[in-house]
Structure formats: structure tokens, C-alpha cells
Amino acid sequence: MTTDARIPAQPMDPEQALRVLETYRGADVPWREGRAFGYVFDARHAALEAAKRAYVAFLSENGLDPTSFPSLLRLENEVVRMCANHVHGDERVVGNFTTGGTESILLAMKAARDWARAKRPEITRPEILAPITAHAAFHKAAAYLGLGIRTFAVDPLTCRADVTAARAALSDQTIALVGSAPSYAYGVVDPIPELAALAAERGLWMHVDACMGGVLLPFLEKLGEAVPPFDFRVPGVWSLSMDLHKYGFCPKGASVVLHRDKGLRKYQIYACSEWAGYTIVNATVQSTKSGGPLAAAWTTLQTIGEEGYLALARDMREATRRFAAGIADIPGLRILAQPDMTLLAFTSDDFHVFHLPDLMKRRGWYVQPTLGTGPLREHVHLSVTSANVPHVDAFLADLRAAADEARRLPRDETAKEVGTMAAQIDPSTLDDETFGQLLAFAGMQGAGVPEATAGINQILQELPAPLRKAILIHFLNDLFV
Ligand SMILES: Cc1ncc(COP(=O)(O)O)c(C=O)c1O
């Protein structure tokens, strides 16, 4: 049990330690078999062996101080230039390598905040303005950075940001406007030129979140797909986040944040001259940081190469079309938006869609349940990667069977009743006892990793946002020791 774990008095045999690690993986999502539609972006590419070796080779090099490790400075500059050129940045575009999309977004929003402090001093309660489909990382950035955040609607048919709603939601405190390319939830690209024009008109920082699409969309464009404009070719785009550990297929801990020029990037950088130790000047959140992810990202980009990425892009896009058509053909299921890339959302009007992840799990698949927010429907999400490509037919057959099974399940009103009852709970007073009762109503035995999630998700779906949040925090607080 984790609570009994101690550093062993006698060292464990290294081979034994590795064997034990292997056994720990037993209940993980089945990504190695190509049966998971999230979390792991698996290219099934021979190049990844070299990337793993590069990761280990640079594991101990420290990115804390780029002047002490010129190797890492060179690698970072080369990775950033490859990314900047890929999204059509000119020679003035600069950026940094970060640990992931969240960090890239956090840094872009820190830059926006500090830019506004310098250039818009009349703004005293700065706010981010983002479509309701923008990633949670913007809300997290707002929470961490002491910013406000307002959301605006998306078009109900296309699920793209509604520019008229954005205009209506602007306030005299808005400092930054956000668009996604594409949004995680619906896989569609927002109207970036219109949003950027609005930002320019109002003197706002414009950030494009291309964490999902930054690598893949330009390759799809090269393949002749109609990719909506989203990158530095669009006037008014000031910064852009693009993840390498998603559709760049680099090992995790790899993303890039780019700025139109150095004059903007300087607001991202943090320096401290108020302490007694070594000089601190950091472009990113971490100080000490392993060179492993950076070396692995450089190696992946080099060794997959444009030729490899184009082949991957073609296969994944083609598979996504087949997944979308196949899902739309299953009685009771419907796709929520026609995807611009390789992300899919679908729901059901016949039965509770949250049964599907459990029923698919029993058939050996991982698909992601997604709670509805405001007017947006609860749904199931698929991020299609290369490893899923050979499994389209098998997946669709199992999904059809799972949907048949879900349709025959008796209608259960417990979630609605519990939701109505629980809505009375004051989130700030949520205690272990109430939490335990909620889990019991959801058919769950105590805390821990749940076997089935339909019950708890149906209840969460019914709850007001503040209580949902309190329950999620309680859950995670119990999960970790
Ligand atoms: C559009 C978008 N932005 C940001 C993120 C956050 O990225 P990360 O999980 O690497 O922090 C994600 C993650 O899925 C995403 O899809």
C-alpha cells in the first residue's frame, strides 16, 4: 500500500525494480494496442527509438542556465525555429520550449498581463476573453496569474467561436483575446482572422492556441485540405502555442510558445534580483529542467521529417473521416461538429452517452467522457492518432454494439434526483461524509480509481459548476496520499 512505502533499507535489484514497474502498468489505458483515443499520441514510427535514446542521453543536462549548457540553447533555438517556420512566422518570430500546452498558455498569458501592466496602465482588473471552448489552461492561467476570465459563445452549428458574441463580451478590462486551432472539445478551428482583427481594433493581445493543430494543420494544408487560416500569416496574431508532444509525436514534456517578436516575448521572461543565490532569469516556469524532452523533441522532428509527418497526417485524417461517417451511421449517435482535423465529439439523444465509455472499456477501448458546460452538450471525445488507424472497423463494430446495449439499459433518474439534492450543498462545506454519500449514490465504493464512471459523470453533469469543482478537488485530494 502506498502509505506503507518507504525507501528500502536494502537496495532493490535494478532488474527487479524494472519488473515491478512493468506490473504497475496493468490497469493503464490500452494505448500500446492502439485502443485508446486520448492521452498518448503514438506515431508507431521507427524514429521514436532514436528519440527515446536522445531523451536518456540528455536527461541530466540542465536547462536552468543556457550559458552553461550551450548544447541545450542550440537545441532550443533550432526547435523553436523549426516550429516558427512551420507556422509561417518570419525571422522576427521568437519563442521558447516548454513542458506542455498548459505551460505555453500560462506563459503567453503572463506575457499578456505584464504587457498590459506596461502599456495599458489604465486597466486595473485585467481579463482574458476566450470562447467557451477554449482549453481549461486559460482558466488555470487566469487563476494562477490573478487575472479575470470571461467566456463567449460558439456558433451552435459549427461550434466555432462566435465573433459577434466576442465583441459583445469585450469589456474595458479585456487585455487578451483567444482563439483555438482547433478546440480540443470539437476539433474545429475558430475564425482566427476575424478574432485577430477584433483584437487589433481594440488594441488587445491576440493568442492562438494551436496546441493541438500547430504541427498537424500545416501538413494537412500541404496535403490539399481546406485548413482555415490560423497562424502567423494572419495579421494581428501576437502569440501562438503549439504542442510537440501531441501531433508532433515527441515524447512528453514538449511544447513551444511563440511570439510575433522579441518586444512581446520580453514580457514572458522572469528575472529575480532579490535573493542571495545564483542569478535567476527564466523564460519558462521551471528553473532546473532536464534536457531530455528537448533533445527528444529535436530528434523526433528531425527523424520523422516532413515526409514522415505528411504520411501520418494523411492516414489519420482519412481514418478520422471514416470514424466520423461510421459514428454518424450508428442509430442514436450524432457527431457534434464536422472536424477540421482529427478530433471528434459525439453524443446521443436516445440514451445517456456516459454509458459508452464504460461499455467500450469492457470491450477493451478507452474513449473520453466529457461533461457538458453551459449550452454545450455532454459527449464522448476521440483524439485519433496514428496507432488508432488500423482499428477503425473493429472500433465501429464495438461502438455499434455498445450503443445497442446502452439503448436497452433502463432509464435511471438517480442522477437527476441526486443532482437536485446535491445542488443544495454549499461547495465550501463539502466534507468527507457528504462526498462519500455522493459516491455511494453514483454506485462507487469509496475513493480511488473508479471502475465505471457513468454514474458519477451523470451526477456531475447535473451539478452547478462551483459544486462540480469542489467535488473534483475533494476526489483528487483523496486520490493522492
Ligand atoms: C487545445 C489545447 N490547448 C491546450 C492543451 C493543454 O495541453 P497540455 O495537456 O499539454 O498541458 C490541450 C490539451 O489537450 C489542448 O487540447
The ligand as an SDF file (V2000), in Angstrom:
LIG
                    3D

 16 16  0  0  0  0  0  0  0  0999 V2000
   -6.2690   22.9220  -27.4780 C   0  0  0  0  0  0  0  0  0  0  0  0
   -5.4510   22.5600  -26.2700 C   0  0  0  0  0  0  0  0  0  0  0  0
   -4.7760   23.5090  -25.6010 N   0  0  0  0  0  0  0  0  0  0  0  0
   -4.0440   23.2230  -24.5150 C   0  0  0  0  0  0  0  0  0  0  0  0
   -3.9410   21.9460  -24.0230 C   0  0  0  0  0  0  0  0  0  0  0  0
   -3.1390   21.6650  -22.7880 C   0  0  0  0  0  0  0  0  0  0  0  0
   -2.0210   20.8970  -23.0950 O   0  0  0  0  0  0  0  0  0  0  0  0
   -1.2030   20.0710  -22.0130 P   0  0  0  0  0  0  0  0  0  0  0  0
   -2.0900   18.9500  -21.5480 O   0  0  0  0  0  0  0  0  0  0  0  0
   -0.0110   19.6140  -22.7840 O   0  0  0  0  0  0  0  0  0  0  0  0
   -0.8410   20.9640  -20.9030 O   0  0  0  0  0  0  0  0  0  0  0  0
   -4.6250   20.9200  -24.6930 C   0  0  0  0  0  0  0  0  0  0  0  0
   -4.5810   19.5680  -24.1910 C   0  0  0  0  0  0  0  0  0  0  0  0
   -5.2340   18.6590  -24.6740 O   0  0  0  0  0  0  0  0  0  0  0  0
   -5.4060   21.2340  -25.8420 C   0  0  0  0  0  0  0  0  0  0  0  0
   -6.0870   20.3000  -26.4970 O   0  0  0  0  0  0  0  0  0  0  0  0
  1  2  1  0
  2  3  1  0
  2 15  2  0
  3  4  2  0
  4  5  1  0
  5  6  1  0
  5 12  2  0
  6  7  1  0
  7  8  1  0
  8  9  2  0
  8 10  1  0
  8 11  1  0
 12 13  1  0
 12 15  1  0
 13 14  2  0
 15 16  1  0
M  END
$$$$
